């Protein structure tokens, strides 16, 4: 029971710190996501994508690629 409460608290704290502003700066909200996303986009940080596949309407499958690990476009999109 106590392990479950600790795990829930850690997950909640991680989610909160990822989505909520750290320091208000000139009216902008600064979150961990807003700091890390440009680093990934500028190839400053290497990212390994998961081996998931998206099934396209024609039955083919596409995987994740690129610095943000987004699914590739389905054929015909």
mmCIF file of the C-alpha atoms, coordinates in Angstrom:
data_MODEL
# 
_entry.id   MODEL 
# 
loop_
_atom_site.group_PDB 
_atom_site.id 
_atom_site.type_symbol 
_atom_site.label_atom_id 
_atom_site.label_alt_id 
_atom_site.label_comp_id 
_atom_site.label_asym_id 
_atom_site.label_entity_id 
_atom_site.label_seq_id 
_atom_site.pdbx_PDB_ins_code 
_atom_site.Cartn_x 
_atom_site.Cartn_y 
_atom_site.Cartn_z 
_atom_site.occupancy 
_atom_site.B_iso_or_equiv 
_atom_site.pdbx_formal_charge 
_atom_site.auth_seq_id 
_atom_site.auth_comp_id 
_atom_site.auth_asym_id 
_atom_site.auth_atom_id 
_atom_site.pdbx_PDB_model_num 
ATOM 1  C CA . UNK A 1 1  ? 0.000  0.000  0.000   1.00 0.00 ? 1  UNK A CA 1 
ATOM 2  C CA . UNK A 1 2  ? 2.716  2.484  0.940   1.00 0.00 ? 2  UNK A CA 1 
ATOM 3  C CA . UNK A 1 3  ? 4.707  1.609  -2.200  1.00 0.00 ? 3  UNK A CA 1 
ATOM 4  C CA . UNK A 1 4  ? 1.656  2.391  -4.322  1.00 0.00 ? 4  UNK A CA 1 
ATOM 5  C CA . UNK A 1 5  ? 1.213  5.775  -2.639  1.00 0.00 ? 5  UNK A CA 1 
ATOM 6  C CA . UNK A 1 6  ? 4.904  6.606  -3.158  1.00 0.00 ? 6  UNK A CA 1 
ATOM 7  C CA . UNK A 1 7  ? 4.745  5.625  -6.846  1.00 0.00 ? 7  UNK A CA 1 
ATOM 8  C CA . UNK A 1 8  ? 1.595  7.713  -7.382  1.00 0.00 ? 8  UNK A CA 1 
ATOM 9  C CA . UNK A 1 9  ? 3.236  10.683 -5.641  1.00 0.00 ? 9  UNK A CA 1 
ATOM 10 C CA . UNK A 1 10 ? 6.371  10.407 -7.814  1.00 0.00 ? 10 UNK A CA 1 
ATOM 11 C CA . UNK A 1 11 ? 4.323  10.163 -11.023 1.00 0.00 ? 11 UNK A CA 1 
ATOM 12 C CA . UNK A 1 12 ? 2.134  13.117 -9.992  1.00 0.00 ? 12 UNK A CA 1 
ATOM 13 C CA . UNK A 1 13 ? 5.176  15.229 -9.112  1.00 0.00 ? 13 UNK A CA 1 
ATOM 14 C CA . UNK A 1 14 ? 6.839  14.357 -12.414 1.00 0.00 ? 14 UNK A CA 1 
ATOM 15 C CA . UNK A 1 15 ? 3.717  15.249 -14.384 1.00 0.00 ? 15 UNK A CA 1 
ATOM 16 C CA . UNK A 1 16 ? 3.276  18.505 -12.463 1.00 0.00 ? 16 UNK A CA 1 
ATOM 17 C CA . UNK A 1 17 ? 6.881  19.599 -12.948 1.00 0.00 ? 17 UNK A CA 1 
ATOM 18 C CA . UNK A 1 18 ? 6.723  18.702 -16.674 1.00 0.00 ? 18 UNK A CA 1 
ATOM 19 C CA . UNK A 1 19 ? 3.547  20.681 -17.402 1.00 0.00 ? 19 UNK A CA 1 
ATOM 20 C CA . UNK A 1 20 ? 3.575  23.642 -15.014 1.00 0.00 ? 20 UNK A CA 1 
ATOM 21 C CA . UNK A 1 21 ? 5.683  26.788 -15.255 1.00 0.00 ? 21 UNK A CA 1 
ATOM 22 C CA . UNK A 1 22 ? 9.022  26.813 -13.504 1.00 0.00 ? 22 UNK A CA 1 
ATOM 23 C CA . UNK A 1 23 ? 9.733  30.548 -13.519 1.00 0.00 ? 23 UNK A CA 1 
ATOM 24 C CA . UNK A 1 24 ? 7.505  33.191 -15.066 1.00 0.00 ? 24 UNK A CA 1 
ATOM 25 C CA . UNK A 1 25 ? 9.656  35.151 -17.530 1.00 0.00 ? 25 UNK A CA 1 
ATOM 26 C CA . UNK A 1 26 ? 8.290  38.295 -19.142 1.00 0.00 ? 26 UNK A CA 1 
ATOM 27 C CA . UNK A 1 27 ? 4.801  36.853 -19.257 1.00 0.00 ? 27 UNK A CA 1 
ATOM 28 C CA . UNK A 1 28 ? 5.932  33.567 -20.819 1.00 0.00 ? 28 UNK A CA 1 
ATOM 29 C CA . UNK A 1 29 ? 5.316  30.219 -19.189 1.00 0.00 ? 29 UNK A CA 1 
ATOM 30 C CA . UNK A 1 30 ? 8.510  28.212 -18.975 1.00 0.00 ? 30 UNK A CA 1 
ATOM 31 C CA . UNK A 1 31 ? 8.027  24.470 -18.529 1.00 0.00 ? 31 UNK A CA 1 
ATOM 32 C CA . UNK A 1 32 ? 10.439 21.566 -18.759 1.00 0.00 ? 32 UNK A CA 1 
ATOM 33 C CA . UNK A 1 33 ? 8.791  20.635 -22.055 1.00 0.00 ? 33 UNK A CA 1 
ATOM 34 C CA . UNK A 1 34 ? 9.414  24.127 -23.471 1.00 0.00 ? 34 UNK A CA 1 
ATOM 35 C CA . UNK A 1 35 ? 13.089 23.827 -22.510 1.00 0.00 ? 35 UNK A CA 1 
ATOM 36 C CA . UNK A 1 36 ? 13.705 20.277 -23.741 1.00 0.00 ? 36 UNK A CA 1 
ATOM 37 C CA . UNK A 1 37 ? 11.692 20.348 -27.010 1.00 0.00 ? 37 UNK A CA 1 
ATOM 38 C CA . UNK A 1 38 ? 13.983 22.932 -28.741 1.00 0.00 ? 38 UNK A CA 1 
ATOM 39 C CA . UNK A 1 39 ? 17.044 20.932 -27.709 1.00 0.00 ? 39 UNK A CA 1 
ATOM 40 C CA . UNK A 1 40 ? 15.608 17.848 -29.393 1.00 0.00 ? 40 UNK A CA 1 
ATOM 41 C CA . UNK A 1 41 ? 14.504 19.797 -32.486 1.00 0.00 ? 41 UNK A CA 1 
ATOM 42 C CA . UNK A 1 42 ? 17.972 21.354 -32.886 1.00 0.00 ? 42 UNK A CA 1 
ATOM 43 C CA . UNK A 1 43 ? 19.628 17.915 -32.559 1.00 0.00 ? 43 UNK A CA 1 
ATOM 44 C CA . UNK A 1 44 ? 21.414 19.019 -29.391 1.00 0.00 ? 44 UNK A CA 1 
ATOM 45 C CA . UNK A 1 45 ? 20.090 15.923 -27.621 1.00 0.00 ? 45 UNK A CA 1 
ATOM 46 C CA . UNK A 1 46 ? 20.057 12.456 -29.184 1.00 0.00 ? 46 UNK A CA 1 
ATOM 47 C CA . UNK A 1 47 ? 16.773 10.589 -28.998 1.00 0.00 ? 47 UNK A CA 1 
ATOM 48 C CA . UNK A 1 48 ? 16.037 6.897  -29.501 1.00 0.00 ? 48 UNK A CA 1 
ATOM 49 C CA . UNK A 1 49 ? 12.542 6.242  -30.829 1.00 0.00 ? 49 UNK A CA 1 
ATOM 50 C CA . UNK A 1 50 ? 10.388 3.363  -29.659 1.00 0.00 ? 50 UNK A CA 1 
ATOM 51 C CA . UNK A 1 51 ? 9.701  0.493  -32.040 1.00 0.00 ? 51 UNK A CA 1 
ATOM 52 C CA . UNK A 1 52 ? 5.967  1.198  -32.370 1.00 0.00 ? 52 UNK A CA 1 
ATOM 53 C CA . UNK A 1 53 ? 4.104  0.943  -35.652 1.00 0.00 ? 53 UNK A CA 1 
ATOM 54 C CA . UNK A 1 54 ? 1.047  2.794  -36.891 1.00 0.00 ? 54 UNK A CA 1 
ATOM 55 C CA . UNK A 1 55 ? -1.300 0.876  -39.168 1.00 0.00 ? 55 UNK A CA 1 
ATOM 56 C CA . UNK A 1 56 ? -2.339 2.978  -42.164 1.00 0.00 ? 56 UNK A CA 1 
ATOM 57 C CA . UNK A 1 57 ? -5.778 2.847  -43.845 1.00 0.00 ? 57 UNK A CA 1 
ATOM 58 C CA . UNK A 1 58 ? -4.306 0.831  -46.745 1.00 0.00 ? 58 UNK A CA 1 
ATOM 59 C CA . UNK A 1 59 ? -3.034 -1.830 -44.320 1.00 0.00 ? 59 UNK A CA 1 
ATOM 60 C CA . UNK A 1 60 ? 0.636  -0.868 -44.443 1.00 0.00 ? 60 UNK A CA 1 
ATOM 61 C CA . UNK A 1 61 ? 2.576  0.143  -41.333 1.00 0.00 ? 61 UNK A CA 1 
ATOM 62 C CA . UNK A 1 62 ? 4.848  3.102  -40.620 1.00 0.00 ? 62 UNK A CA 1 
ATOM 63 C CA . UNK A 1 63 ? 7.267  3.647  -37.760 1.00 0.00 ? 63 UNK A CA 1 
ATOM 64 C CA . UNK A 1 64 ? 8.534  6.588  -35.761 1.00 0.00 ? 64 UNK A CA 1 
ATOM 65 C CA . UNK A 1 65 ? 11.445 8.711  -36.965 1.00 0.00 ? 65 UNK A CA 1 
ATOM 66 C CA . UNK A 1 66 ? 13.005 12.146 -36.727 1.00 0.00 ? 66 UNK A CA 1 
ATOM 67 C CA . UNK A 1 67 ? 14.153 14.155 -33.730 1.00 0.00 ? 67 UNK A CA 1 
ATOM 68 C CA . UNK A 1 68 ? 10.670 14.186 -32.151 1.00 0.00 ? 68 UNK A CA 1 
ATOM 69 C CA . UNK A 1 69 ? 9.964  10.494 -32.900 1.00 0.00 ? 69 UNK A CA 1 
ATOM 70 C CA . UNK A 1 70 ? 6.794  11.289 -34.811 1.00 0.00 ? 70 UNK A CA 1 
ATOM 71 C CA . UNK A 1 71 ? 5.110  8.686  -37.000 1.00 0.00 ? 71 UNK A CA 1 
ATOM 72 C CA . UNK A 1 72 ? 6.006  8.906  -40.677 1.00 0.00 ? 72 UNK A CA 1 
ATOM 73 C CA . UNK A 1 73 ? 3.177  9.769  -43.049 1.00 0.00 ? 73 UNK A CA 1 
ATOM 74 C CA . UNK A 1 74 ? 1.110  6.939  -44.440 1.00 0.00 ? 74 UNK A CA 1 
ATOM 75 C CA . UNK A 1 75 ? 1.388  6.317  -48.189 1.00 0.00 ? 75 UNK A CA 1 
ATOM 76 C CA . UNK A 1 76 ? -0.985 8.666  -49.969 1.00 0.00 ? 76 UNK A CA 1 
ATOM 77 C CA . UNK A 1 77 ? -1.106 11.288 -47.177 1.00 0.00 ? 77 UNK A CA 1 
# 
